[in-house]
């Protein structure tokens, strides 16, 4: 997968407005009513990520889950990251 340039990244970010760009990564924090709900979300994320063979960094803080995406093999962001972000947004 080819690393996206700044123009393509900016365009892709427009389609996932809740995600933040930080260097060569995008991240978003999801908030839930409690810890069990956050864990259920992570379980669904894990299934989607495994199916795509592309895994986010996951940080769980009680009722908040932060997902961070980048394509390590490409050295930055690729379409694969944005495709997963859109899938996670649908959850």
N, C-alpha and C positions, 0 to 999 in steps of 0.2 A: 504494500500500500504506500502511495506517495504522500509525503508531507505536504500540507496545504500552505500556501503563501498567505501573507497578511490580508490581502484583499478577499480571498476565499474564506478565511477565518471570520472576518468581519461580517461577511454575507451570511455565513452559516450561523453565527451568533444571533443574528436578527430573527432566526426561526426558533431559537430557544432562549427567550429573554430572561428567564430565571437563572440561567447559568452565568458564571463569572469566569473571565479569562484571567489566568495568572501564569505569565510566561508561556511555556509550551503545554499548559494544562487547562482544562475547564473543570469547574466544580459547581455543585449545587447542594444546599442543605434542605432536606425535607423534614418537616416537623409533624409529629403524631400525638395522639392523646396520651399514650403511655409507652413503656418499654416493650411490652408484648406486641403492640401494633408496629413499633419500629422494627422489631425482629422479624415479624411476618413480611414486612416490606423487603428486608434484606434477603430473606429466603427466596422471594420472587425475583429480585435483582440477580441473585446468584444463578438461578435457573436460566434466565435470559442471557447473562454473561457467558455461562458455560456453553450454551447453544451457539453463541456467536464466536466462541473461543477468543473473547476479548474481555478482560476483567478489570473493573474499576478498583481503585483504592477505596476502602470503605472505613469511615470513622463513625462509631456509634457512641452517642452521649445521651443516655437515658431515653428521651423521646425524640432525639434529633439524629438524623443520619446524613452524613456528608459523603457524596460520591465525587470522586475525582477521576477524570479520564485523560489519557494521553496514549499514544502508540509508541511504546519504547523502541520497537524495532525500526521505526521511521525517524526517531529522534524528535518527535513533536506531534502535533495534531494532524489527524487524517479524517477522511470522511467516515471511517469506522467509528471514531469517537462521537461524532455528531449524530450518526445513525442510532447509536446506543442511547445517547442523551435524549433523543426524541422518544425512543421506546420507554425509557424510565419516566419521562414526563407524563406518558399516558397512564401510568399506574396510579 
